[in-house]
Amino acid sequence: MPKKLGRPTDNPKGKPIHVRLDKKSDDILNKYCDEYKVSRAEGIRRGICKLENDLGNK
């Protein structure tokens, strides 16, 4: 069976995740995505990257 064809990428997104958000978190995410014109998934990825700054700063 041949591989699926699609747009090649240097950063494949192969780790799906399901998250339940409270209203406040959902509102913040929606406002961020509207302001920066990004998808919800990209907004979540950016938020996770910001968590990296907190690592080791305990």
GIZI-V717029 format. One line per field, one symbol per residue. ss: DSSP state (h for helix, s for strand, l for the rest). A space follows every 50 residues. Layout:
ss = ???
//
This chain:
ss = llllllllllllllllllllllhhhhhhhhhhhhhhlllhhhhhhhhhhh hhhhllll
//
